[in-house]
Every structure is written in C-alpha cells, then in structure tokens.
Amino acid sequence: MTDMTQQPQMSEEHGPSRWTRWLPALRSRWWTVLLGLSLMLNLAIGGMIAGSVMEHGPRERLMGASYVQLIPRRFFHDLPRERRKELMDIVHNNRPDLRVLRDATGQTSLKLADALAASDYKEEEVAKVIAEFSTGTQSLAARGGTVVLDIVRLLTPEERQALAAAIRERGKRR
C-alpha cells in the first residue's frame, strides 16, 4: 500500500521541461496573451524597419542644403538619388568657401557692435559694415546665390518646374 501523504515522483518525461522551469510562472492567461501580442507587435515593427532599410538603403541626410536657402530641401529630397548627389556635389564643393563666409558673418556682427558702441558714433561706419555684410561678391548671400545659379543651370525643364512648385509650396506653408 502506498502512503497518501507522499507526493508522486515525476519522471523525466512527465516533469517540467528544462525551458519552462526557468520561465516565471504567470498568474493569468491574459498576461501570456498580452506578452505574446507585444512580442508580435515589436517583431512586426522591427521587420518593417529592417525591410525599409534593405529595400531603400539607409536614410540619406541632406548635408549642406541649408547653405542654399533659396532651394527648399524638399526639392532635393524628391529627386532620384543619383541626380540629388550630382546637384548636392555643387554645394559640397563650395562648402569650404561658404563656411568661411559664414564665419566672417560673425566677425561682421562684432564690427557692427563696435561701430554702434563707438564713442564717436558715425552712421557712415554702421552703413559700411552693413553694406559689407549684405552686398558684394564676398557676402554669404552672394556666394549662396552663385551656388544656386550653378545648380539651376544643370536642371532640366521638368526639374525647374518642380523647383518652382517646391518654392511656392514652402511659401504657402510659411
């Protein structure tokens, strides 16, 4: 006769599997369902991101487009990759000059501050500093305009129309 107080011994084939004894015991089936749904959602999102990167490649950042303020970034974004690279190379090739002019803009601000704070204030000096900043071939605006003109010269008639539409769209958003 067997003793009723003794627990029956579990054999290897009827006992918990080696994986389930390491998992925490969930108190409810709802937690199991929620965790399963959460895992599926995370895997689906990860799969969509991986698929997008594999199909289109990593997202490209439009470096240098801010130097050319007349052309909206959206125009460059809508171009095919090779054409965008061709046009952006113009900006990238001119970037050192544009950076020097942008840095000079900071110096111009200091010159303006000195002219404004001078004990013998002269409006002509202030006007001269402002003219150096806003006009002439060595101003940031003039150099940026030259870069824009170089880009526009390479555009096809369809691309010129697309650029005009992008500029108008940006104007409407503002």
Contact map, one row per residue, 1 for C-alpha under 8 A:
111000000000000000000000000000000000000000000000000000000000000000000000000000000000000000000000000000000000000000000000000000000000000000000000000000000000000000000000000000
111100000000000000000000000000000000000000000000000000000000000000000000000000000000000000000000000000000000000000000000000000000000000000000000000000000000000000000000000000
111111000000000000000000000000000000000000000000000000000000000000000000000000000000000000000000000000000000000000000000000000000000000000000000000000000000000000000000000000
011111100000000000000000000000000000000000000000000000000000000000000000000000000000000000000000000000000000000000000000000000000000000000000000000000000000000000000000000000
001111100000000000000000000000000000000000000000000000000000000000000000000000000000000000000000000000000000000000000000000000000000000000000000000000000000000000000000000000
001111110000000000000000000000000000000000000000000000000000000000000000000000000000000000000000000000000000000000000000000000000000000000000000000000000000000000000000000000
000111111000000000000000000000000000000000000000000000000000000000000000000000000000000000000000000000000000000000000000000000000000000000000000000000000000000000000000000000
000001111100000000000000000000000000000000000000000000000000000000000000000000000000000000000000000000000000000000000000000000000000000000000000000000000000000000000000000000
000000111110000000000000000000000000000000000000000000000000000000000000000000000000000000000000000000000000000000000000000000000000000000000000000000000000000000000000000000
000000011111111000000000000000000000000000000000000000000000000000000000000000000000000000000000000000000000000000000000000000000000000000000000000000000000000000000000000000
000000001111111000000000000000000000000000000000000000000000000000000000000000000000000000000000000000000000000000000000000000000000000000000000000000000000000000000000000000
000000000111111000000000000000000000000000000000000000000000000000000000000000000000000000000000000000000000000000000000000000000000000000000000000000000000000000000000000000
000000000111111000000000000000000000000000000000000000000000000000000000000000000000000000000000000000000000000000000000000000000000000000000000000000000000000000000000000000
000000000111111100000000000000000000000000000000000000000000000000000000000000000000000000000000000000000000000000000000000000000000000000000000000000000000000000000000000000
000000000111111110000000000000000000000000000000000000000000000000000000000000000000000000000000000000000000000000000000000000000000000000000000000000000000000000000000000000
000000000000011111011000000000000000000000000000000000000000000000000000000000000000000000000000000000000000000000000000000000000000000000000000000000000000000000000000000000
000000000000001111111000000000000000000000000000000000000000000000000000000000000000000000000000000000000000000000000000000000000000000000000000000000000000000000000000000000
000000000000000111111100000000000000000000000000000000000000000000000000000000000000000000000000000000000000000000000000000000000000000000000000000000000000000000000000000000
000000000000000011111110000000000000000000000000000000000000000000000000000000000000000000000000000000000000000000000000000000000000000000000000000000000000000000000000000000
000000000000000111111110000000000000000000000000000000000000000000000000000000000000000000000000000000000000000000000000000000000000000000000000000000000000000000000000000000
000000000000000111111111000000000000000000000000000000000000000000000000000000000000000000000000000000000000000000000000000000000000000000000000000000000000000000000000000000
000000000000000001111111000000000000000000000000000000000000000000000000000000000000000000000000000000000000000000000000000000000000000000000000000000000000000000000000000000
000000000000000000111111100000000000000000000000000000000000000000000000000000000000000000000000000000000000000000000000000000000000000000000000000000000000000000000000000000
000000000000000000001111110000000000000000000000000000000000000000000000000000000000000000000000000000000000000000000000000000000000000000000000000000000000000000000000000000
000000000000000000000011111000000000000000000000000000000000000000000000000000000000000000000000000000000000000000000000000000000000000000000000000000000000000000000000000000
000000000000000000000001111110110000000000000000000000000000000000000000000000000000000000000000000000000000000000000000000000000000000000000000000000000000000000000000000000
000000000000000000000000111110100000000000000000000000000000000000000000000000000000000000000000000000000000000000000000000000000000000000000000000000000000000000000000000000
000000000000000000000000011111110000000000000000000000000000000000000000000000000000000000000000000000000000000000000000000000000000000000000000000000000000000000000000000000
000000000000000000000000011111111000000000000000000000000000000000000000000000000000000000000000000000000000000000000000000000000000000000000000000000000000000000000000000000
000000000000000000000000000111111100000000000000000000000000000000000000000000000000000000000000000000000000000000000000000000000000000000000000000000000000000000000000000000
000000000000000000000000011111111110000000000000000000000000000000000000000000000000000000000000000000000000000000000000000000000000000000000000000000000000000000000000000000
000000000000000000000000010111111111000000000000000000000000000000000000000000000000000000000000000000000000000000000000000000000000000000000000000000000000000000000000000000
000000000000000000000000000011111111100000000000000000000000000000000000000000000000000000000000000000000000000000000000000000000000000000000000000000000000000000000000000000
000000000000000000000000000001111111110000000000000000000000000000000000000000000000000000000000000000000000000000000000000000000000000000000000000000000000000000000000000000
000000000000000000000000000000111111111000000000000000000000000000000000000000000000000000000000000000000000000000000000000000000000000000000000000000000000000000000000000000
000000000000000000000000000000011111111100000000000000000000000000000000000000000000000000000000000000000000000000000000000000000000000000000000000000000000000000000000000000
000000000000000000000000000000001111111110000000000000000000000000000000000000000000000000000000000000000000000000000000000000000000000000000000000000000000000000000000000000
000000000000000000000000000000000111111111000000000000000000000000000000000000000000000000000000000000000000000000000000000000000000000000000000000000000000000000000000000000
000000000000000000000000000000000011111111100000000000000000000000000000000000000000000000000000000000000000000000000000000000000000000000000000000000000000000000000000000000
000000000000000000000000000000000001111111110000000000000000000000000000000000000000000000000000000000000000000000000000000000000000000000000000000000000000000000000000000000
000000000000000000000000000000000000111111111000000000000000000000000000000000000000000000000000000000000000000000000000000000000000000000000000000000000000000000000000000000
000000000000000000000000000000000000011111111100000000000000000000000000000000000000000000000000000000000000000000000000000000000000000000000000000000000000000000000000000000
000000000000000000000000000000000000001111111110000000000000000000000000000000000000000000000000000000000000000000000000000000000000000000000000000000000000000000000000000000
000000000000000000000000000000000000000111111111000000000000000000000000000000000000000000000000000000000000000000000000000000000000000000000000000000000000000000000000000000
000000000000000000000000000000000000000011111111100000000000000000000000000000000000000000000000000000000000000000000000000000000000000000000000000000000000000000000000000000
000000000000000000000000000000000000000001111111110000000000000000000000000000000000000000000000000000000000000000000000000000000000000000000000000000000000000000000000000000
000000000000000000000000000000000000000000111111111000000000000000000000000000000000000000000000000000000000000000000000000000000000000000000000000000000000000000000000000000
000000000000000000000000000000000000000000011111111100000000000000000000000000000000000000000000000000000000000000000000000000000000000000000000000000000000000000000000000000
000000000000000000000000000000000000000000001111111110000000000000000000000000000000000000000000000000000000000000000000000000000000000000000000000000000000000000000000000000
000000000000000000000000000000000000000000000111111111000000000000000000000000000000000000000000000000000000000000000000000000000000000000000000000000000000000000000000000000
000000000000000000000000000000000000000000000011111111100000000000000000000000000000000000000000000000000000000000000000000000000000000000000000000000000000000000000000000000
000000000000000000000000000000000000000000000001111111111000000000000000000000000000000000000000000000000000000000000000000000000000000000000000000000000000000000000000000000
000000000000000000000000000000000000000000000000111111111110000000000000000000000000000000000000000000000000000000000000000000000000000000000000000000000000000000000000000000
000000000000000000000000000000000000000000000000011111111100000000000000000000000000000000000000000000000000000000000000000000000000000000000000000000000000000000000000000000
000000000000000000000000000000000000000000000000001111111000000000000000000000000000000000000000000000000000000000000000000000000000000000000000000000000000000000000000000000
000000000000000000000000000000000000000000000000000111111110000000000000000000000000000000000000000000000000000000000000000000000000000000000000000000000000000000000000000000
000000000000000000000000000000000000000000000000000111111110000000000000000000000000000000000000000000000000000000000000000000000000000000000000000000000000000000000000000000
000000000000000000000000000000000000000000000000000011011111000000000000000000000000000000000000000000000000000000000000000000000000000000000000000000000000000000000000000000
000000000000000000000000000000000000000000000000000010011111100000000000000000000000000000000000000000000000000000000000000000000000000000000000000000000000000000000000000000
000000000000000000000000000000000000000000000000000000000111110000000000000000000000000000000000000000000000000000000000000000000000000000000000000000000000000000000000000000
000000000000000000000000000000000000000000000000000000000011111000000000000000000000000000000000000000000000000000000000000000000000000000000000000000000000000000000000000000
000000000000000000000000000000000000000000000000000000000001111110000000100110000000000000000000000000000000000000000000000000000000000000000000000000000000000000000000000000
000000000000000000000000000000000000000000000000000000000000111111000000000000000000000000000000000000000000000000000000000000000000000000000000000000000000000000000000000000
000000000000000000000000000000000000000000000000000000000000011111110000000000000000000100110010000000000000000000000000000000000000000000000000000000000000000000000000000000
000000000000000000000000000000000000000000000000000000000000011111111010100000000000000100100000000000000000000000000000000000000000000000000000000000000000000000000000000000
000000000000000000000000000000000000000000000000000000000000001111111000100000000000000000000000000000000000000000000000000000000000000000000000000000000000000000000000000000
000000000000000000000000000000000000000000000000000000000000000111111000000000000000000000100010010000000000000000000000000000000000000000000001000000000000000000000000000000
000000000000000000000000000000000000000000000000000000000000000111111110000000000000000000100000000000000000000000000000000000000000000000000001101100000000000000000000000000
000000000000000000000000000000000000000000000000000000000000000011111111000000000000000000000000000000000000000000000000000000000000000000000001000000000000000000000000000000
000000000000000000000000000000000000000000000000000000000000000000011111000000000000000000000000000000000000000000000000000000000000000000000000000100000000000000000010000000
000000000000000000000000000000000000000000000000000000000000000010011111101000000000000000000000000000000000000000000000000000000000000000000000000100000000000000100010000000
000000000000000000000000000000000000000000000000000000000000000000001111111100000000000000000000000000000000000000000000000000000000000000000000000000000000000000100110010000
000000000000000000000000000000000000000000000000000000000000010011000011111110000000000000000000000000000000000000000000000000000000000000000000000000000000000000000000000000
000000000000000000000000000000000000000000000000000000000000000000000001111111000000000000000000000000000000000000000000000000000000000000000000000000000000000000000100000000
000000000000000000000000000000000000000000000000000000000000000000000011111111100000000000000000000000000000000000000000000000000000000000000000000000000000000001100100000000
000000000000000000000000000000000000000000000000000000000000010000000001111111100001000000000000000000000000000000000000000000000000000000000000000000000000000000000000000000
000000000000000000000000000000000000000000000000000000000000010000000000111111110001000000000000000000000000000000000000000000000000000000000000000000000000000000000000000000
000000000000000000000000000000000000000000000000000000000000000000000000011111110000000000000000000000000000000000000000000000000000000000000000000000000000000000000000000000
000000000000000000000000000000000000000000000000000000000000000000000000001111111011000000000000000000000000000000000000000000000000000000000000000000000000000000000000000000
000000000000000000000000000000000000000000000000000000000000000000000000000011111111000000000000000000000000000000000000000000000000000000000000000000000000000000000000000000
000000000000000000000000000000000000000000000000000000000000000000000000000000111111100000000000000000000000000000000000000000000000000000000000000000000000000000000000000000
000000000000000000000000000000000000000000000000000000000000000000000000000000011111110000000000000000000000000000000000000000000000000000000000000000000000000000000000000000
000000000000000000000000000000000000000000000000000000000000000000000000000000111111111000000000000000000000000000000000000000000000000000000000000000000000000000000000000000
000000000000000000000000000000000000000000000000000000000000000000000000000110111111111100000000000000000000000000000000000000000000000000000000000000000000000000000000000000
000000000000000000000000000000000000000000000000000000000000000000000000000000001111111110000000000000000000000000000000000000000000000000000000000000000000000000000000000000
000000000000000000000000000000000000000000000000000000000000000000000000000000000111111111000000000000000000000000000000000000000000000000000000000000000000000000000000000000
000000000000000000000000000000000000000000000000000000000000000000000000000000000011111111100000000000000000000000000000000000000000000000000000000000100100000000000000000000
000000000000000000000000000000000000000000000000000000000000000110000000000000000001111111110000000000000000000000000000000000000000000000000000000000000000000000000000000000
000000000000000000000000000000000000000000000000000000000000000000000000000000000000111111111000000000000000000000000000000000000000000000000000000000000000000000000000000000
000000000000000000000000000000000000000000000000000000000000000000000000000000000000011111111100000000000000000000000000000000000000000000000000001001100000000000000000000000
000000000000000000000000000000000000000000000000000000000000000110110000000000000000001111111110000000000000000000000000000000000000000000000000001000000000000000000000000000
000000000000000000000000000000000000000000000000000000000000000100000000000000000000000111111110000000000000000000000000000000000000000000000000000000000000000000000000000000
000000000000000000000000000000000000000000000000000000000000000000000000000000000000000011111111000000000000000000000000000000000000000000000000000000000000000000000000000000
000000000000000000000000000000000000000000000000000000000000000000000000000000000000000001111111110000000000000000000000000000000000000000000000001000000000000000000000000000
000000000000000000000000000000000000000000000000000000000000000100100000000000000000000000111111111000000000000000000000000000000000000000000000000000000000000000000000000000
000000000000000000000000000000000000000000000000000000000000000000000000000000000000000000001111111100000000000000000000000000000000000000000000000000000000000000000000000000
000000000000000000000000000000000000000000000000000000000000000000000000000000000000000000000111111110000000000000000000000000000000000000000000000000000000000000000000000000
000000000000000000000000000000000000000000000000000000000000000000100000000000000000000000000111111111000000000000000000000000000000000000010011000000000000000000000000000000
000000000000000000000000000000000000000000000000000000000000000000000000000000000000000000000011111111100000000000000000000000000000000000000000000000000000000000000000000000
000000000000000000000000000000000000000000000000000000000000000000000000000000000000000000000001111111110000000000000000000000000000000000000000000000000000000000000000000000
000000000000000000000000000000000000000000000000000000000000000000000000000000000000000000000000111111111000000000000000000000000000000001110000000000000000000000000000000000
000000000000000000000000000000000000000000000000000000000000000000000000000000000000000000000000011111111100000000000000000000000000000000010000000000000000000000000000000000
000000000000000000000000000000000000000000000000000000000000000000000000000000000000000000000000001111111110000000000000000000000000000000000000000000000000000000000000000000
000000000000000000000000000000000000000000000000000000000000000000000000000000000000000000000000000111111111000000000000000000000000000000000000000000000000000000000000000000
000000000000000000000000000000000000000000000000000000000000000000000000000000000000000000000000000011111111100000000000000000000000100000010000000000000000000000000000000000
000000000000000000000000000000000000000000000000000000000000000000000000000000000000000000000000000001111111110000000000000000000000000000000000000000000000000000000000000000
000000000000000000000000000000000000000000000000000000000000000000000000000000000000000000000000000000111111111000000000000000000000000000000000000000000000000000000000000000
000000000000000000000000000000000000000000000000000000000000000000000000000000000000000000000000000000011111111100000000000000001001100000000000000000000000000000000000000000
000000000000000000000000000000000000000000000000000000000000000000000000000000000000000000000000000000001111111110000000000000000000000000000000000000000000000000000000000000
000000000000000000000000000000000000000000000000000000000000000000000000000000000000000000000000000000000111111111000000000000000000000000000000000000000000000000000000000000
000000000000000000000000000000000000000000000000000000000000000000000000000000000000000000000000000000000011111111100000000000001000000000000000000000000000000000000000000000
000000000000000000000000000000000000000000000000000000000000000000000000000000000000000000000000000000000001111111110000000001001100000000000000000000000000000000000000000000
000000000000000000000000000000000000000000000000000000000000000000000000000000000000000000000000000000000000111111111000000000000000000000000000000000000000000000000000000000
000000000000000000000000000000000000000000000000000000000000000000000000000000000000000000000000000000000000011111111100000000000000000000000000000000000000000000000000000000
000000000000000000000000000000000000000000000000000000000000000000000000000000000000000000000000000000000000001111111100110011000000000000000000000000000000000000000000000000
000000000000000000000000000000000000000000000000000000000000000000000000000000000000000000000000000000000000000111111100100001000000000000000000000000000000000000000000000000
000000000000000000000000000000000000000000000000000000000000000000000000000000000000000000000000000000000000000011111110100000000000000000000000000000000000000000000000000000
000000000000000000000000000000000000000000000000000000000000000000000000000000000000000000000000000000000000000001111111100000000000000000000000000000000000000000000000000000
000000000000000000000000000000000000000000000000000000000000000000000000000000000000000000000000000000000000000000001111100000000000000000000000000000000000000000000000000000
000000000000000000000000000000000000000000000000000000000000000000000000000000000000000000000000000000000000000000000111110000000000000000000000000000000000000000000000000000
000000000000000000000000000000000000000000000000000000000000000000000000000000000000000000000000000000000000000000111111111000000000000000000000000000000000000000000000000000
000000000000000000000000000000000000000000000000000000000000000000000000000000000000000000000000000000000000000000100001111111000000000000000000000000000000000000000000000000
000000000000000000000000000000000000000000000000000000000000000000000000000000000000000000000000000000000000000000000000111111100000000000000000000000000000000000000000000000
000000000000000000000000000000000000000000000000000000000000000000000000000000000000000000000000000000000000000000000000011111110000000000000000000000000000000000000000000000
000000000000000000000000000000000000000000000000000000000000000000000000000000000000000000000000000000000000000000100000011111111000000000000000000000000000000000000000000000
000000000000000000000000000000000000000000000000000000000000000000000000000000000000000000000000000000000000000100110000011111111100000000000000000000000000000000000000000000
000000000000000000000000000000000000000000000000000000000000000000000000000000000000000000000000000000000000000000000000001111111110000000000000000000000000000000000000000000
000000000000000000000000000000000000000000000000000000000000000000000000000000000000000000000000000000000000000000000000000111111111000000000000000000000000000000000000000000
000000000000000000000000000000000000000000000000000000000000000000000000000000000000000000000000000000000001001100000000000011111111100000000000000000000000000000000000000000
000000000000000000000000000000000000000000000000000000000000000000000000000000000000000000000000000000000000000100000000000001111111110000000000000000000000000000000000000000
000000000000000000000000000000000000000000000000000000000000000000000000000000000000000000000000000000000000000000000000000000111111111100000000000000000000000000000000000000
000000000000000000000000000000000000000000000000000000000000000000000000000000000000000000000000000000000001000000000000000000011111111100100000000000000000000000000000000000
000000000000000000000000000000000000000000000000000000000000000000000000000000000000000000000000000000001001000000000000000000001111111000110000000000000000000000000000000000
000000000000000000000000000000000000000000000000000000000000000000000000000000000000000000000000000000000000000000000000000000000111111100111000000000000000000000000000000000
000000000000000000000000000000000000000000000000000000000000000000000000000000000000000000000000000000000000000000000000000000000011111111101100000000000000000000000000000000
000000000000000000000000000000000000000000000000000000000000000000000000000000000000000000000000000000000000000000000000000000000011011111100100000000000000000000000000000000
000000000000000000000000000000000000000000000000000000000000000000000000000000000000000000000000000000000000000000000000000000000000001111100110000000000000000000000000000000
000000000000000000000000000000000000000000000000000000000000000000000000000000000000000000000000000010000000000000000000000000000000001111110110000000000000000000000000000000
000000000000000000000000000000000000000000000000000000000000000000000000000000000000000000000000000010000000000000000000000000000001111111111110000000000000000000000000000000
000000000000000000000000000000000000000000000000000000000000000000000000000000000000000000000000010011001000000000000000000000000000110001111111000000000000000000000000000000
000000000000000000000000000000000000000000000000000000000000000000000000000000000000000000000000000000000000000000000000000000000000011000111111100000000000000000000000000000
000000000000000000000000000000000000000000000000000000000000000000000000000000000000000000000000000000000000000000000000000000000000001111111111110000000000000000000000000000
000000000000000000000000000000000000000000000000000000000000000000000000000000000000000000000000010000000000000000000000000000000000000011111111111000000000000000000000000000
000000000000000000000000000000000000000000000000000000000000000000111000000000000000000000000000010000000000000000000000000000000000000000011111111100000000000000000000000000
000000000000000000000000000000000000000000000000000000000000000000010000000000000000000000000000000000000000000000000000000000000000000000001111111110000000000000000000000000
000000000000000000000000000000000000000000000000000000000000000000000000000000000000000000000000000000000000000000000000000000000000000000000111111111000000000000000000000000
000000000000000000000000000000000000000000000000000000000000000000010000000000000000000001100100000000000000000000000000000000000000000000000011111111100000000000000000000000
000000000000000000000000000000000000000000000000000000000000000000010110000000000000000000000000000000000000000000000000000000000000000000000001111111110000000000000000000000
000000000000000000000000000000000000000000000000000000000000000000000000000000000000000000000000000000000000000000000000000000000000000000000000111111111000000000000000000000
000000000000000000000000000000000000000000000000000000000000000000000000000000000000000001000000000000000000000000000000000000000000000000000000011111111100000000000000000000
000000000000000000000000000000000000000000000000000000000000000000000000000000000000001001000000000000000000000000000000000000000000000000000000001111111110000000000000000000
000000000000000000000000000000000000000000000000000000000000000000000000000000000000000000000000000000000000000000000000000000000000000000000000000111111110000100000000000000
000000000000000000000000000000000000000000000000000000000000000000000000000000000000000000000000000000000000000000000000000000000000000000000000000011111110000000000000000000
000000000000000000000000000000000000000000000000000000000000000000000000000000000000001000000000000000000000000000000000000000000000000000000000000001111111000000000000000000
000000000000000000000000000000000000000000000000000000000000000000000000000000000000000000000000000000000000000000000000000000000000000000000000000000111111111100000000000000
000000000000000000000000000000000000000000000000000000000000000000000000000000000000000000000000000000000000000000000000000000000000000000000000000000000111111100000000000000
000000000000000000000000000000000000000000000000000000000000000000000000000000000000000000000000000000000000000000000000000000000000000000000000000000000011111110000000000000
000000000000000000000000000000000000000000000000000000000000000000000000000000000000000000000000000000000000000000000000000000000000000000000000000000000011111111000000000000
000000000000000000000000000000000000000000000000000000000000000000000000000000000000000000000000000000000000000000000000000000000000000000000000000000000011111111100000000000
000000000000000000000000000000000000000000000000000000000000000000000000000000000000000000000000000000000000000000000000000000000000000000000000000000010011111111110000000000
000000000000000000000000000000000000000000000000000000000000000000000000000000000000000000000000000000000000000000000000000000000000000000000000000000000000111111111000000000
000000000000000000000000000000000000000000000000000000000000000000000000001000000000000000000000000000000000000000000000000000000000000000000000000000000000011111111100000000
000000000000000000000000000000000000000000000000000000000000000000000011001000000000000000000000000000000000000000000000000000000000000000000000000000000000001111111110000000
000000000000000000000000000000000000000000000000000000000000000000000000000000000000000000000000000000000000000000000000000000000000000000000000000000000000000111111111000000
000000000000000000000000000000000000000000000000000000000000000000000000000000000000000000000000000000000000000000000000000000000000000000000000000000000000000011111111100000
000000000000000000000000000000000000000000000000000000000000000000000001011000000000000000000000000000000000000000000000000000000000000000000000000000000000000001111111110000
000000000000000000000000000000000000000000000000000000000000000000000111000000000000000000000000000000000000000000000000000000000000000000000000000000000000000000111111111000
000000000000000000000000000000000000000000000000000000000000000000000000000000000000000000000000000000000000000000000000000000000000000000000000000000000000000000011111111100
000000000000000000000000000000000000000000000000000000000000000000000000000000000000000000000000000000000000000000000000000000000000000000000000000000000000000000001111111110
000000000000000000000000000000000000000000000000000000000000000000000001000000000000000000000000000000000000000000000000000000000000000000000000000000000000000000000111111111
000000000000000000000000000000000000000000000000000000000000000000000000000000000000000000000000000000000000000000000000000000000000000000000000000000000000000000000011111111
000000000000000000000000000000000000000000000000000000000000000000000000000000000000000000000000000000000000000000000000000000000000000000000000000000000000000000000001111111
000000000000000000000000000000000000000000000000000000000000000000000000000000000000000000000000000000000000000000000000000000000000000000000000000000000000000000000000111111
000000000000000000000000000000000000000000000000000000000000000000000000000000000000000000000000000000000000000000000000000000000000000000000000000000000000000000000000011111
